[in-house]
Amino acid sequence: MQHNRIDPFQAPLLAPVLPRRESLMTKTFVWSGGGWRRALTVACAALLACIASGCAGVPTDYDKPQSSALADPRSTQAGIYVEKLAAEHPGQSGFAILRYGRNAFNMRIMMADLAEKTLDVQVYIWEVDKTGLIFAERVLRAADRGVRVRLLVDDLGLQATDEGVAALDAHPNIEVRIFNPFAHRGSKALDFLFDLDRVNNRMHNKTMIMDNAMAVVGGRNMGDHYFGVNTDTNFRDLDIGAIGPIVRDISGVFDYFWQGDWAVPIAALVDAPPSVDDVRAEYADLRAQVEASDYPYDIERDQEGLLAELADTTGLYTWAQGQIVWDDPARIEELEQTANAGRIASSFFNKAQTVEHSLDIESAYFVPGRPAVAATREMVERGVSIRVLTNSLVSNDVLAAHAGHAMYRKEMLESGVELYELRPDSRVIKKTWVGRSRAGLHTKAMVFDEEAVFIGSYNLDPRSADLNTEAGLYVESEALAAQLLEYMAVGRLPENAYRVVLEGDGDLAWITSDDGVEVRYDRDPHSTWSERFMTWFIGILPIRSQL
């Protein structure tokens, strides 16, 4: 279907998700399982420690060499290959939706293995588990081959020790920078207590770029849960691969973050640089752990299949027009004086004004706020079908986020939205071992009028709109829209999700299917009394801007 398109990233803001309020606590510091006693204990201990030691500050005097993306991608084999493909599609870039964890991880490993000159990685969480260690070892291999590696990690999600990260940074071809670092390296709780306005703002972006020729943007952090290899819990998640001119734009965003004052070299955060013996020991330990790892994917064989897909120029990528949409970290200071949401949030609401027929959303955390409820009501009244899949109470990994979602369920249903919540026993996670693991939703994706898609790190909640920086790809392609709609439809099947409906008496009901038989619940399915109570209690606290 052809018609005049409105650029969703130029129109004025429709409405922010929620007005910004005084910061009280971060999503990770809300009572999400540890209990109020532990939170109070941590706060008291942090206060005593701060009084005893004095409140530290983030270093400001350090060396910070400037660098930027590879100027000429055609100086690499990947760049030459992509250039030939792009010449057949002038004005367009190639995009591939990475639906399942195995493919998404293999794409990242392949990029690390094929990199010739540069490898840039930007991520919110990097865990020290099998996936995180394997990826770190592949990055180290690339650096050993002479590839310049730049790693930008948010400090809140950095799971390794400063000493371990500094050892990686000590490699002559690797540089690690930490986004918005905590001043108290041994106790981040101190920063939450005494520097909350700063540390409450995090970098939620997830991007990887190889030789400025290939990129991956999406929702997956680096850890077992995001790639379907954890035997306890796994996330349904989504990334999008990209080649062609769009990659230069993605690299430009990475460079902006990398060069900004928010990115501090790890070397400035450690008391002393690691010795040669320390570095050798860290590298040897990393390689030994990877060697002993019983990873469920046959990475080497998978790489052969992925390379074959890349060689088939008609198979993997769909060519279309797209653009990277992102939040400038500088707007964090601006939001202290204004109530405007970040650029992705405003872009989404701008685009919503242009939707004519349908809007499909899959969002791990869905806390719309009243302006968004009003906007959806107006959309439904003019004939737009809206379907949303988000987490249920039991599948949600952040209880506070579900509390925010629960505040607006009735209003969204009354406005005409179709609402689905993921079952924790859903079979949407593709695994390679025998047995079941709990499912959770981590996807952040939208389809507009069956002809354009957004895939990235942005959740439909106030934290993504106002506090975090986010990044994602907006692509106008009916082919990609059809692929994403098929993916979303599987997530909404009765065996995978609960359909939330409003009963005649105004109460909610959850409808699903077990072995083909309809099952109805009159409260959040499979939840405990304490979970429902804590959801209610968090919901009455004045912290909606943090959810």
Secondary structure, DSSP 4 states (H G I P E B T S, - for coil): -------TTTSPP---SS--------GGGS-SSS-HHHHHHHHHHHHHHHHHH---------------S-S-GGGSHHHHHHHHHHHTSTT-EEEEEE-SHHHHHHHHHHHHHH-SSEEEEEES-B-SSHHHHHHHHHHHHHHHTT-EEEEEEEGGGB-S-HHHHHHHHTSTTEEEEEES--S-TT-HHHHHHHSHHHHT--B---EEEETTTEEEEES--BSGGGTT--SSEEEE--EEEEESTHHHHHHHHHHHHHHSTTEEEGGGGSSSPPPHHHHHHHHHHHHHHHHH---SS-HHHHHHHHHHHHH-TTTS-EEEEEEEEE--TTHHHHHHH--PPPHHHHHHHHHHHH--SEEEEEESSB--HHHHHHHHHHHHHTT-EEEEEEE-TTT-S-HHHHHHHHHTHHHHHHTT-EEEEE-TT---S--SSSS--EEEE--EEEEETTTEEEEES--BSHIIIIISB-EEEEEE-HHHHHHHHHHHHHHTSTTTEEEEEE-TTS-EEEEEEETTEEEEESSSTT--HHHHHHHHHHHTSS-GGG-
